[in-house]
């Protein structure tokens, strides 16, 4: 069993806090009506509840509800589609040249063709998940202030709880990072927003400043790299999120912060991480402990027996397992294929090219339902590096690879090409990845922005960064780059720039008069 606070406790806290939160939700609002989400009595009676409720916050990235795999702690979000990382993966991958989901459920074809509207249920799920995480983390912070610890006679716990609070603030910053990326602006909730009060809207620039200030503020209280329990964040996680923030700052704020991105990348590179020797091992059921574990900075743990949900990596692997595909360690939901533009970025012999094409057409001539259109992707599997299936045939053991060193190397290279770093180091970092992949090294003249964008696709496909990357390079909207079914045209067509952001869900606008719609919607 993976040591993620001991998974049984990890889920127990989800039951305690999520059931309480669910009791005061309504269909349009993720603001609890009272303070029952986390009560003072929980901590008075049981000091171990602090860690359990911290575990609940981490569980918010992995599960969608406390009762069973299909339950939801937000009314109206069920059957797994409202799970945090599943919603985020749809936003970041199915909208791009890397993936298409062939199911015809209302809202999914629109995500895959950039024709979504303000009523799309998957966009709504992402909005509500971010808001839920922000509320849950803020209530945890309210209940763990030093004054309250002193009142409970638990001042001896302050050093330990200080670290817990830093982790909670990181998780909230991660959610607002996603809000900046996906929605731009957002209804803001922190520990100073009373329960039941409608949140005020913060702009993209305001959210950017908030996330940056939070991450910088918590760094002294986070544990050093490699010293926290598996599945929990540390200083390197904060450096990574700051690097991501700075890498995208030109788009998000109009100011190039590439030099700051370089500084954060160097912090991580100097912290003792190393590339795994085998690329494929990074995405298998034992990626928490096989030879690739040294590369990971922050993983979202999965466990087929003890952490069951129809989202996160279970969704990625199940949906990618096609009816005619070989052993992926799960039964398969016959849903997701790649688009030809991703496949065509690889040269012969690249070990990162993990596709299934037998009996399939590379081109997607039929958009929905027929997964013979498009090659399958075998990158993520619920099978160990020794070939042993995961512990369950439905729910996977393969941990979600959120932050890893390979991405850091490519972020450094991109920032260096933008004029803020050492090009010699950048070429070396890229060549370390290419050597592992079994393809030829490059020299400095080859290290262009276009090359880096394609190399990010080859190295990081299906890891949840593609839409963000395409937008940063000016390739998502407009006519600079098309892919099959972009704009609902077989050969791809122009989509307007306003689709660089998703709409604020219409029911949230109706419920909260403090919110405004994004332009174009």
Secondary structure as GFF3:
##gff-version 3
##sequence-region A 1 521
A	DSSP	alpha_helix	7	22	.	.	.	ID=ss1
A	DSSP	three_ten_helix	35	37	.	.	.	ID=ss2
A	DSSP	alpha_helix	40	45	.	.	.	ID=ss3
A	DSSP	alpha_helix	49	59	.	.	.	ID=ss4
A	DSSP	alpha_helix	84	89	.	.	.	ID=ss5
A	DSSP	pi_helix	90	94	.	.	.	ID=ss6
A	DSSP	beta_strand	100	101	.	.	.	ID=ss7
A	DSSP	alpha_helix	108	113	.	.	.	ID=ss8
A	DSSP	alpha_helix	121	142	.	.	.	ID=ss9
A	DSSP	alpha_helix	146	151	.	.	.	ID=ss10
A	DSSP	three_ten_helix	155	157	.	.	.	ID=ss11
A	DSSP	alpha_helix	158	182	.	.	.	ID=ss12
A	DSSP	beta_strand	186	188	.	.	.	ID=ss13
A	DSSP	beta_strand	200	202	.	.	.	ID=ss14
A	DSSP	alpha_helix	204	218	.	.	.	ID=ss15
A	DSSP	three_ten_helix	219	221	.	.	.	ID=ss16
A	DSSP	alpha_helix	235	247	.	.	.	ID=ss17
A	DSSP	alpha_helix	249	253	.	.	.	ID=ss18
A	DSSP	alpha_helix	258	269	.	.	.	ID=ss19
A	DSSP	three_ten_helix	279	283	.	.	.	ID=ss20
A	DSSP	three_ten_helix	293	295	.	.	.	ID=ss21
A	DSSP	beta_strand	296	300	.	.	.	ID=ss22
A	DSSP	alpha_helix	312	320	.	.	.	ID=ss23
A	DSSP	beta_strand	336	337	.	.	.	ID=ss24
A	DSSP	alpha_helix	340	343	.	.	.	ID=ss25
A	DSSP	beta_strand	355	356	.	.	.	ID=ss26
A	DSSP	beta_strand	376	377	.	.	.	ID=ss27
A	DSSP	beta_strand	400	404	.	.	.	ID=ss28
A	DSSP	alpha_helix	405	415	.	.	.	ID=ss29
A	DSSP	pi_helix	416	420	.	.	.	ID=ss30
A	DSSP	alpha_helix	423	437	.	.	.	ID=ss31
A	DSSP	three_ten_helix	444	446	.	.	.	ID=ss32
A	DSSP	alpha_helix	449	460	.	.	.	ID=ss33
A	DSSP	alpha_helix	466	472	.	.	.	ID=ss34
A	DSSP	three_ten_helix	486	488	.	.	.	ID=ss35
A	DSSP	three_ten_helix	497	500	.	.	.	ID=ss36
A	DSSP	alpha_helix	506	511	.	.	.	ID=ss37
###
